[in-house]
Amino acid sequence: MSHALTDRPAQSWFEEFRATFLLAWPLVVAQVAQNALFTTDVIMMGWLGPEFLAGGTLATAFFMPFLLLGGGIVSAVAPLAAQAIGARKIKNVRRSVRQGFWAAIVVAVILLPLIWQIEAILLMTGQAPDLAALAGLYMQIAVFVLFPGLGIFVLRSFLSALGSTQVILYTTIAGVVVNAIGNYALMFGNFGFPRLELQGAAITTVVTNTVMFVLLLAYALLHRRYRRFYILVRFWKPDWPRFIEIFRIGTPIGLTIMAEVGMFGVAAIFVGWLGTDALAAHAVALQCASFAFMVPLGVGMASTVRVGLAYGAGSDEAVGRAGWTSLMIGVGFMCVSCALFLTVPGFFVRFFLDPTDPNNANALALAGTFLAMAGLFQIVDGAQVVAAHALRGLSDTTIPMIVALVGYWLVGMPVAYWLGSADRLGGVGVWTGLAAGLGFVAIVLTARFALRERLGLLAREHMVAA
């Protein structure tokens, strides 16, 4: 990768396209590999038996929103570091990374005792006692992944801001391998290890994330290009303005992510009321849509860096070029996936449901219909995630959070609930609601980026001083 191209504002549209692409593609593949980590866990939990799969799934479903909240908070390091690099203020890069680690530790310490009570919380929500006990057994160990996990978010933000996304990809792939081997050894008692079942999966999760964190940290500390930032020098020294800025920018990001995750979680409940076939079809369509979503998500992460670099360098023209290039790439890909989901949905659903089994006929038909609906919101889904990330490059996160909350919960959810009843459109209605919520957010955030100068988003007085 040409760092001379990816760590400075571009001078032309073609140069910007190339820089964004070089920065984004490893992030896209890394997101897919990250999904493979969870997929490996699900598959191997299923080998233990349905009760272990159910308990592990409950634990993961409970834990992930908290991890994403913390990850969203510390991901504020990316725009802050990118802005500092664009402004050629090397000291500010170190300050952002160091306070990102501080924020990660604080968030982990706050969340740990809450997550530790998972069994009691699940029992309060009416979950079966045996499944709640299994979830608690898993999470009492897995909760410690908060520390290396949030540290990985900080290092990914730092390295992305410097244009080094390929190392993130390679580290994630290494994590997939370590996770698979560790699960096989500890969950099932292979290679001379004791059979620990869900506890083995939890230990492997912590070990895998620790290995990934150590690899990224070693790379950042030892590589000649990055060691000049001295990210751990005077680590104990407080930097309260920067620490507060991490939370000011990052907390809305974390809450936005939780709002979106929550919308899809509640949508699954709505579909579950329609029966087992509908829920299975929904899961298949959502998995396909989520896979396609990895592309604009990776492009969006690159957009935060590219916009942040231009913003820090004081080039308003380059800010626009970076944001619109990312939107064109992200939305352009989603137009392709939209066309595929609309024209050949059956091709994709057959990867998940056996078409030769007559018991799957209804679920297959529903999955094809739902995937066609997913195709309709592909474009707005891509637009909203890239626009949100572009605005993060300008440190604009609070208003986008409010827009997301309104779009997801005051537009999307009511529409999904009303149209999703069995006597109206059923599952199609739920997916219509999802599309409505995502569409609202996409339109408003894209308009906000378009009006960035008029709204004062290019003013630099609020940037933390050196």
TIGUTOR-308494 format. One line per field, with one value per residue (C-alpha): chain; x, y, z; residue number from 1. Coordinates in nm, 3 decimals, padded with zeros to 5 digits. Example, Ala and Ser with C-alpha at 12.3 -4.5 7.8 and 13.67 -1.06 7.14 Angstrom:
# TIGUTOR-308494
cadena A:A
c1 01.230:01.367
c2 -00.450:-00.106
c3 00.780:00.714
num 1:2
END
This chain:
# TIGUTOR-308494
cadena A:A:A:A:A:A:A:A:A:A:A:A:A:A:A:A:A:A:A:A:A:A:A:A:A:A:A:A:A:A:A:A:A:A:A:A:A:A:A:A:A:A:A:A:A:A:A:A:A:A:A:A:A:A:A:A:A:A:A:A:A:A:A:A:A:A:A:A:A:A:A:A:A:A:A:A:A:A:A:A:A:A:A:A:A:A:A:A:A:A:A:A:A:A:A:A:A:A:A:A:A:A:A:A:A:A:A:A:A:A:A:A:A:A:A:A:A:A:A:A:A:A:A:A:A:A:A:A:A:A:A:A:A:A:A:A:A:A:A:A:A:A:A:A:A:A:A:A:A:A:A:A:A:A:A:A:A:A:A:A:A:A:A:A:A:A:A:A:A:A:A:A:A:A:A:A:A:A:A:A:A:A:A:A:A:A:A:A:A:A:A:A:A:A:A:A:A:A:A:A:A:A:A:A:A:A:A:A:A:A:A:A:A:A:A:A:A:A:A:A:A:A:A:A:A:A:A:A:A:A:A:A:A:A:A:A:A:A:A:A:A:A:A:A:A:A:A:A:A:A:A:A:A:A:A:A:A:A:A:A:A:A:A:A:A:A:A:A:A:A:A:A:A:A:A:A:A:A:A:A:A:A:A:A:A:A:A:A:A:A:A:A:A:A:A:A:A:A:A:A:A:A:A:A:A:A:A:A:A:A:A:A:A:A:A:A:A:A:A:A:A:A:A:A:A:A:A:A:A:A:A:A:A:A:A:A:A:A:A:A:A:A:A:A:A:A:A:A:A:A:A:A:A:A:A:A:A:A:A:A:A:A:A:A:A:A:A:A:A:A:A:A:A:A:A:A:A:A:A:A:A:A:A:A:A:A:A:A:A:A:A:A:A:A:A:A:A:A:A:A:A:A:A:A:A:A:A:A:A:A:A:A:A:A:A:A:A:A:A:A:A:A:A:A:A:A:A:A:A:A:A:A:A:A:A:A:A:A:A:A:A:A:A:A:A:A:A:A:A:A:A:A:A:A:A:A:A:A:A:A:A:A:A:A:A:A
c1 00.000:00.126:00.120:00.216:-00.121:-00.340:-00.208:-00.263:-00.554:-00.592:-00.547:-00.792:-01.103:-00.910:-00.643:-00.914:-01.088:-00.762:-00.669:-01.014:-01.010:-00.660:-00.764:-01.104:-01.056:-00.852:-01.110:-01.391:-01.218:-01.124:-01.493:-01.580:-01.305:-01.434:-01.773:-01.597:-01.479:-01.838:-01.948:-01.680:-01.805:-02.166:-02.078:-01.872:-02.126:-02.378:-02.151:-02.180:-02.558:-02.860:-02.869:-02.505:-02.574:-02.878:-02.689:-02.390:-02.616:-02.800:-02.470:-02.337:-02.664:-02.651:-02.282:-02.238:-02.432:-02.209:-01.892:-02.012:-02.098:-01.745:-01.596:-01.793:-01.666:-01.297:-01.327:-01.325:-00.948:-00.977:-01.108:-00.898:-00.578:-00.661:-00.723:-00.392:-00.206:-00.369:-00.262:00.089:00.058:00.233:00.203:-00.174:-00.177:-00.004:-00.240:-00.546:-00.420:-00.308:-00.642:-00.819:-00.653:-00.755:-01.114:-01.105:-00.996:-01.258:-01.540:-01.434:-01.422:-01.770:-01.930:-01.769:-01.979:-02.301:-02.225:-02.116:-02.482:-02.600:-02.760:-02.975:-03.071:-03.168:-03.380:-03.558:-03.645:-03.808:-03.534:-03.515:-03.301:-03.079:-03.001:-02.941:-02.699:-02.505:-02.492:-02.362:-02.099:-01.973:-01.982:-01.805:-01.490:-01.568:-01.643:-01.268:-01.247:-01.354:-00.996:-00.812:-01.122:-01.156:-00.779:-00.805:-01.059:-00.808:-00.519:-00.734:-00.837:-00.473:-00.343:-00.637:-00.568:-00.215:-00.336:-00.218:-00.525:-00.365:-00.207:-00.555:-00.670:-00.377:-00.421:-00.791:-00.723:-00.466:-00.736:-00.975:-00.712:-00.625:-00.995:-01.074:-00.778:-00.845:-01.214:-01.133:-00.881:-01.061:-01.429:-01.389:-01.078:-00.849:-00.466:-00.444:-00.649:-00.945:-01.297:-01.429:-01.726:-01.865:-01.595:-01.340:-01.507:-01.494:-01.125:-01.048:-01.236:-01.026:-00.700:-00.777:-00.850:-00.541:-00.323:-00.473:-00.419:-00.056:00.015:-00.127:00.046:00.381:00.341:00.260:00.553:00.822:00.757:00.992:00.709:00.493:00.731:00.804:00.460:00.563:00.202:00.283:00.528:00.417:00.110:00.020:00.009:-00.350:-00.469:-00.817:-00.914:-00.835:-00.993:-01.316:-01.304:-01.285:-01.611:-01.772:-01.719:-01.728:-02.031:-02.278:-02.105:-02.151:-02.515:-02.582:-02.445:-02.654:-02.966:-02.917:-02.836:-03.140:-03.366:-03.268:-03.299:-03.656:-03.738:-03.639:-03.888:-04.163:-04.087:-04.072:-04.438:-04.515:-04.378:-04.068:-04.052:-04.074:-03.798:-03.571:-03.631:-03.561:-03.229:-03.123:-03.214:-03.048:-02.728:-02.710:-02.781:-02.523:-02.257:-02.320:-02.319:-01.953:-01.850:-02.005:-01.908:-01.541:-01.572:-01.729:-01.436:-01.202:-01.421:-01.376:-00.999:-01.001:-01.240:-01.049:-00.719:-00.864:-01.036:-00.716:-00.521:-00.769:-00.881:-01.258:-01.246:-01.068:-01.328:-01.604:-01.402:-01.332:-01.690:-01.858:-01.604:-01.679:-02.052:-02.019:-01.816:-02.042:-02.372:-02.239:-02.163:-02.502:-02.672:-02.510:-02.616:-02.966:-02.993:-02.875:-03.110:-03.404:-03.338:-03.191:-03.279:-03.321:-02.954:-02.848:-03.105:-03.015:-02.680:-02.865:-03.173:-03.177:-03.413:-03.456:-03.614:-03.992:-04.006:-03.810:-04.046:-04.228:-03.912:-03.739:-04.024:-04.033:-03.654:-03.660:-03.929:-03.748:-03.419:-03.588:-03.709:-03.355:-03.244:-03.469:-03.299:-02.945:-02.891:-03.013:-02.832:-02.506:-02.571:-02.653:-02.344:-02.101:-02.260:-02.243:-01.874:-01.796:-01.953:-01.744:-01.438:-01.558:-01.612:-01.985:-02.150:-02.417:-02.672:-02.622:-02.694:-03.022:-03.109:-03.039:-03.253:-03.541:-03.504:-03.463:-03.704:-03.963:-03.984:-03.857:-03.993:-04.351:-04.377:-04.235:-04.475:-04.784:-04.717:-04.559:-04.873:-05.004:-05.321:-05.125:-04.793:-04.630:-04.254:-04.257:-04.402:-04.122:-03.863:-04.052:-04.016:-03.643:-03.613:-03.813:-03.591:-03.268:-03.401:-03.486:-03.138:-02.968:-03.152:-03.096:-02.728:-02.642:-02.814:-02.622:-02.292:-02.398:-02.480:-02.168:-02.038:-02.372:-02.420:-02.078:-01.936:-01.612:-01.533:-01.217:-01.241:-01.367:-01.063:-00.861:-00.558:-00.207
c2 00.000:00.348:00.535:00.855:00.827:00.721:00.944:01.281:01.460:01.379:01.641:01.491:01.274:00.981:01.004:01.015:00.712:00.517:00.622:00.531:00.196:00.109:00.203:00.034:-00.309:-00.458:-00.320:-00.484:-00.823:-00.778:-00.722:-01.044:-01.225:-01.077:-01.228:-01.559:-01.548:-01.545:-01.795:-02.040:-02.007:-02.066:-02.374:-02.534:-02.454:-02.632:-02.939:-02.946:-02.960:-02.732:-02.631:-02.513:-02.326:-02.160:-02.063:-01.929:-01.740:-01.579:-01.473:-01.329:-01.147:-00.990:-00.901:-00.767:-00.439:-00.349:-00.435:-00.229:00.061:00.060:00.008:00.302:00.526:00.448:00.456:00.834:00.785:00.743:01.092:01.261:01.090:01.151:01.520:01.545:01.373:01.603:01.903:01.751:01.755:01.430:01.489:01.501:01.154:01.012:01.202:01.059:00.699:00.719:00.862:00.606:00.335:00.519:00.535:00.164:00.073:00.298:00.162:-00.199:-00.143:00.015:-00.253:-00.559:-00.575:-00.522:-00.799:-01.024:-01.028:-01.179:-01.488:-01.284:-01.040:-01.320:-01.483:-01.149:-01.141:-01.485:-01.699:-02.067:-02.118:-02.385:-02.162:-01.859:-02.068:-02.174:-01.813:-01.704:-01.980:-01.860:-01.488:-01.505:-01.576:-01.414:-01.076:-01.018:-00.986:-00.626:-00.523:-00.660:-00.619:-00.246:-00.211:-00.361:-00.092:00.176:00.025:-00.033:00.334:00.446:00.225:00.309:00.679:00.613:00.415:00.078:-00.139:-00.451:-00.539:-00.523:-00.777:-01.012:-00.991:-01.068:-01.371:-01.490:-01.448:-01.668:-01.945:-01.915:-01.912:-02.226:-02.421:-02.303:-02.393:-02.738:-02.800:-02.656:-02.710:-03.077:-03.186:-03.239:-03.221:-03.335:-03.045:-03.097:-03.083:-02.747:-02.699:-02.343:-02.240:-02.352:-02.132:-01.839:-01.892:-01.913:-01.589:-01.404:-01.563:-01.489:-01.122:-01.093:-01.240:-00.998:-00.703:-00.800:-00.843:-00.501:-00.333:-00.491:-00.376:-00.021:-00.010:-00.183:-00.085:00.197:00.400:00.400:00.385:00.757:00.825:00.672:00.585:00.445:00.716:00.863:00.641:00.727:01.101:01.234:01.444:01.544:01.765:01.482:01.220:01.422:01.471:01.092:01.053:01.361:01.227:00.856:00.817:00.923:00.678:00.395:00.484:00.508:00.157:00.027:00.192:00.018:-00.319:-00.280:-00.204:-00.527:-00.719:-00.599:-00.670:-01.033:-01.044:-00.908:-01.176:-01.442:-01.375:-01.495:-01.846:-02.061:-02.056:-01.679:-01.643:-01.888:-01.701:-01.371:-01.505:-01.617:-01.285:-01.088:-01.291:-01.219:-00.850:-00.833:-00.986:-00.724:-00.453:-00.527:-00.342:00.000:-00.044:-00.083:00.205:00.412:00.344:00.458:00.765:00.871:00.868:01.036:01.312:01.356:01.397:01.662:01.837:01.844:01.976:02.264:02.169:02.208:02.102:01.776:01.709:01.712:01.504:01.240:01.217:01.201:00.949:00.715:00.756:00.675:00.361:00.240:00.311:00.187:-00.156:-00.169:-00.102:-00.422:-00.625:-00.475:-00.596:-00.945:-00.977:-00.859:-01.080:-01.404:-01.425:-01.803:-01.846:-01.703:-01.862:-02.210:-02.177:-02.180:-02.398:-02.734:-02.696:-03.075:-03.098:-03.051:-02.921:-02.615:-02.514:-02.242:-02.105:-02.095:-01.901:-01.654:-01.615:-01.530:-01.269:-01.118:-01.106:-00.921:-00.668:-00.651:-00.563:-00.259:-00.112:-00.200:00.142:00.346:00.114:00.179:00.552:00.590:00.406:00.589:00.930:00.870:00.778:01.078:01.307:01.138:01.254:01.607:01.508:01.548:01.267:01.407:01.521:01.203:01.004:01.190:01.136:00.764:00.734:00.910:00.715:00.372:00.397:00.662:00.580:00.227:00.043:00.180:00.104:-00.247:-00.312:-00.186:-00.341:-00.655:-00.797:-01.125:-00.959:-00.698:-00.763:-00.996:-01.035:-00.814:-00.539:-00.577:-00.544:-00.242:-00.081:-00.149:00.009:00.313:00.369:00.328:00.547:00.831:00.822:00.800:01.102:01.323:01.235:01.267:01.607:01.705:01.623:01.812:02.118:02.082:02.432:02.603:02.413:02.517:02.164:02.280:02.527:02.415:02.611:02.305:02.091:02.005:02.228:02.087
c3 00.000:-00.085:00.247:00.064:-00.104:00.188:00.469:00.299:00.127:-00.243:-00.513:-00.764:-00.780:-00.929:-00.661:-00.393:-00.540:-00.543:-00.188:-00.053:-00.228:-00.101:00.250:00.242:00.088:00.376:00.621:00.423:00.425:00.792:00.876:00.693:00.883:01.209:01.129:01.071:01.434:01.558:01.294:01.414:01.771:01.666:01.460:01.735:02.005:01.785:01.785:02.165:02.143:02.104:02.471:02.456:02.132:02.287:02.603:02.411:02.171:02.463:02.617:02.290:02.214:02.560:02.543:02.189:02.232:02.527:02.336:02.039:02.270:02.411:02.067:01.933:02.213:02.164:01.784:01.824:01.808:01.428:01.338:01.606:01.490:01.123:01.188:01.376:01.092:00.838:01.047:01.087:01.467:01.559:01.933:01.905:01.749:02.057:02.286:02.109:02.116:02.479:02.595:02.377:02.587:02.903:02.779:02.691:03.043:03.205:02.986:03.051:03.429:03.425:03.206:03.367:03.688:03.490:03.239:03.527:03.637:03.308:03.462:03.701:03.425:03.186:03.457:03.512:03.140:03.160:03.006:03.098:03.414:03.253:02.952:03.176:03.383:03.072:02.950:03.291:03.292:02.953:03.026:03.365:03.164:02.828:02.991:03.028:02.650:02.709:02.789:02.483:02.265:02.326:02.298:01.949:01.856:01.965:01.768:01.460:01.472:01.504:01.223:00.995:01.041:00.915:00.616:00.754:00.711:00.566:00.900:01.052:00.795:00.855:01.232:01.206:00.987:01.244:01.508:01.310:01.301:01.671:01.761:01.559:01.700:02.055:02.037:01.898:02.177:02.478:02.396:02.303:02.494:02.195:02.180:02.543:02.683:02.920:02.776:02.901:02.663:02.689:02.935:02.676:02.415:02.658:02.734:02.363:02.298:02.557:02.437:02.070:02.133:02.355:02.078:01.824:02.059:02.127:01.755:01.667:01.961:01.874:01.515:01.627:01.869:01.662:01.300:01.206:01.053:01.367:01.659:01.609:01.755:02.093:02.169:02.516:02.628:02.964:02.947:03.307:03.233:03.231:02.939:03.046:02.745:02.505:02.735:02.748:02.369:02.320:02.513:02.355:02.005:02.079:02.306:02.032:01.795:02.042:02.108:01.733:01.683:01.973:01.828:01.495:01.652:01.875:01.579:01.406:01.732:01.790:01.424:01.484:01.773:01.546:01.286:01.557:01.632:01.279:01.331:01.298:00.917:00.907:01.168:00.984:00.657:00.830:00.964:00.616:00.451:00.729:00.699:00.325:00.377:00.659:00.436:00.167:00.436:00.513:00.195:00.270:00.636:00.540:00.294:00.571:00.805:00.532:00.481:00.845:00.794:00.451:00.561:00.888:00.706:00.475:00.765:00.971:00.673:00.639:00.287:00.259:-00.105:-00.015:00.259:-00.002:-00.244:00.022:00.145:-00.196:-00.329:-00.037:-00.089:-00.458:-00.386:-00.104:-00.274:-00.608:-00.461:-00.291:-00.624:-00.751:-00.445:-00.472:-00.832:-00.735:-00.437:-00.648:-00.951:-00.812:-00.440:-00.463:-00.553:-00.216:00.016:-00.111:00.064:00.397:00.341:00.163:-00.137:-00.163:00.182:00.147:00.504:00.391:00.111:00.304:00.466:00.125:-00.031:00.257:00.255:-00.117:-00.056:00.243:00.053:-00.232:00.027:00.166:-00.186:-00.179:00.125:00.019:-00.135:00.161:00.404:00.222:00.206:00.575:00.703:00.473:00.541:00.917:00.896:00.674:00.934:01.205:01.015:01.096:01.463:01.399:01.596:01.830:01.570:01.362:01.678:01.726:01.360:01.398:01.711:01.540:01.216:01.371:01.663:01.571:01.199:01.137:01.440:01.432:01.060:01.113:01.403:01.221:00.881:01.027:01.185:01.045:00.912:00.713:00.536:00.789:00.744:00.436:00.654:00.907:00.633:00.496:00.837:00.840:00.496:00.609:00.912:00.717:00.436:00.672:00.827:00.486:00.346:00.650:00.702:00.333:00.329:00.640:00.474:00.161:00.376:00.594:00.521:00.574:00.901:01.030:01.034:00.870:01.148:01.328:01.652:01.840:01.750:02.062:02.082:02.064
num 1:2:3:4:5:6:7:8:9:10:11:12:13:14:15:16:17:18:19:20:21:22:23:24:25:26:27:28:29:30:31:32:33:34:35:36:37:38:39:40:41:42:43:44:45:46:47:48:49:50:51:52:53:54:55:56:57:58:59:60:61:62:63:64:65:66:67:68:69:70:71:72:73:74:75:76:77:78:79:80:81:82:83:84:85:86:87:88:89:90:91:92:93:94:95:96:97:98:99:100:101:102:103:104:105:106:107:108:109:110:111:112:113:114:115:116:117:118:119:120:121:122:123:124:125:126:127:128:129:130:131:132:133:134:135:136:137:138:139:140:141:142:143:144:145:146:147:148:149:150:151:152:153:154:155:156:157:158:159:160:161:162:163:164:165:166:167:168:169:170:171:172:173:174:175:176:177:178:179:180:181:182:183:184:185:186:187:188:189:190:191:192:193:194:195:196:197:198:199:200:201:202:203:204:205:206:207:208:209:210:211:212:213:214:215:216:217:218:219:220:221:222:223:224:225:226:227:228:229:230:231:232:233:234:235:236:237:238:239:240:241:242:243:244:245:246:247:248:249:250:251:252:253:254:255:256:257:258:259:260:261:262:263:264:265:266:267:268:269:270:271:272:273:274:275:276:277:278:279:280:281:282:283:284:285:286:287:288:289:290:291:292:293:294:295:296:297:298:299:300:301:302:303:304:305:306:307:308:309:310:311:312:313:314:315:316:317:318:319:320:321:322:323:324:325:326:327:328:329:330:331:332:333:334:335:336:337:338:339:340:341:342:343:344:345:346:347:348:349:350:351:352:353:354:355:356:357:358:359:360:361:362:363:364:365:366:367:368:369:370:371:372:373:374:375:376:377:378:379:380:381:382:383:384:385:386:387:388:389:390:391:392:393:394:395:396:397:398:399:400:401:402:403:404:405:406:407:408:409:410:411:412:413:414:415:416:417:418:419:420:421:422:423:424:425:426:427:428:429:430:431:432:433:434:435:436:437:438:439:440:441:442:443:444:445:446:447:448:449:450:451:452:453:454:455:456:457:458:459:460:461:462:463:464:465:466
END
